[in-house]
Structures are given as C-alpha cells and as structure tokens.
C-alpha cells in the first residue's frame, strides 16, 4: 500500500479515473470506462482512507458527481448535470489530495494526462448520445451547398461598362449583370469600358479596355 500513497501514483490514479469517465461518456455504457474508473477510484480513495486524508464528505461529493453524470446519460437533458458532476468530482479530488495549490496542480496534471490519452484513442471508440451533445458533427462544406461567396473566376477576361465611378471601387455591368469591381489603377468614370483581369475571392479587379 505504501507505493499507492506516492504523489505520482496518486496523480496516475486520478488520471485513470478521469480517463474512464471520458471513455464512458464517449461510449455511453459500454462498461470499459466504468470498470477502469471504479478500479482506479477504489484504489485511490482506499489509500487515502488508510492515510486518514479523506472524510465521508469528500467521498459523498465524489459519488454525487458520478450520480449526476449517470442521470445525464439516462435522461435527455442539455448536459448541465454532466458539468456539475465533473465539477463535483474535481472538487472532491482536490480536497482528497490536500486542498492546497499542490493538490490543484496535481489534479490539473492528471486531467491533462487523461485528456491526452483519450485524444489518442477517441476515434476508435463508438459515440453515445451524451457525447454527441458536446460535439458538433455538422460542417458547412461546399458539398452541402455552403459557400462563402459565389465563384467568380469565370469573369476573368469578360468585358463590361462602368455604371458608377470607380474610386477605385464601384459597379460595372458585365454580361448584363451588375458586379462590384475594383479598378486596377486610377479613377475610372462612368461609361468606361473595362475588362476583368483577375478575381481574388470576392474581389473582382478590372482594367480599362
């Protein structure tokens, strides 16, 4: 039991607890996360109890956090209970580690370790409904009809007539349609014939024909 009470071992146990929690949230009851977390939590809290470093209050807060997460998994809520549960677990762990700055640093180190490990395996795990609440899957891609601006590359080489003065920006009539353009050089008065020389995104550059 002596090795379990080492600070590094405690941090690793906390990391495994939170890794198990993340796995369980991701998989939604597959059991692997629960088993991993229970074993780590049992060793951690058992060693702390033997040391006399924990009270019933700390354990109750930790268990209350787990209960909140379980309820979140079972009920169609917005994720608030999961957040409260994680916060309660973090709070109880900090208290169990001493409740000081060193305890906070150890807990943060454990969380970072758990998150990094989880990031390495997350793509191999199935996704639960709870996990989908926190992750945005829809993407605004061009394949789905989302574009930041209509493509205008086809305008290169076309000619038109300036309908407003270009100072240097304004409007030109190109192929019978008004197009916002920018003069390549100096001021161009209304009625000037122009040719599109380049298109840079939504910026259409014209030159006097």
Steps between C-alpha positions, in 0.01 A plus 500: 500500500797732552562542128138604447546795733778653286397833341581380148295184545209703638512726194501197270199353682311827462594509131366148454176597678438789265609298199240241597242777530582635154487152350161437661359831375629423151371143486182545705494193722734255330639410843873539431509856631300409808726209589814706444370787710369283784829317542702823499252677731497206742879495526524879527232552764601186688861614529389848605271350764783290640709816525214676678499771233135473399165547667153374422417845360770471231387154399136614493583792271690268265215248491252784451696610194486149357126488567448825307686358201299176510174698506627706206559180303152369571292817457476730194637814665727770356821386667477716812503207741809357335680829556392512864609140545847559359541813713398308814748224422783749441416679826499180704830382350668832580379471860623141520845603374535764768289793383801723430681635193701179461175302500357721226815463289499121547135484400557719193794282399283190533222655291746601227644148496151350477395737218817433298457124536132527411582706190723217377222240519180704451462418128498128575211523745126500414306820573213531746209748505662688786825536307312629196354780713846644552643444152396686186490257208336709228738694281421779258677358197472585133370148433197580718436828318681734740734751335643824636455675166382407154793391279591778254809361327298470177486881481871525418537636146139622478430860405243746624413862562549699821161603637632697799825688539787278615694676781643231475198280588156516352265310271530381143251334268655169389298261285189698584547462876622758754826390660693668783845568358827673587705702257852371444639850474366853504151644514265381225191705412154364432461353152860379470542162332696263720629143499528265798869420553490298821268363767622466860223340700214751494730776364460555126776718351441681169717694257403756237455323166 
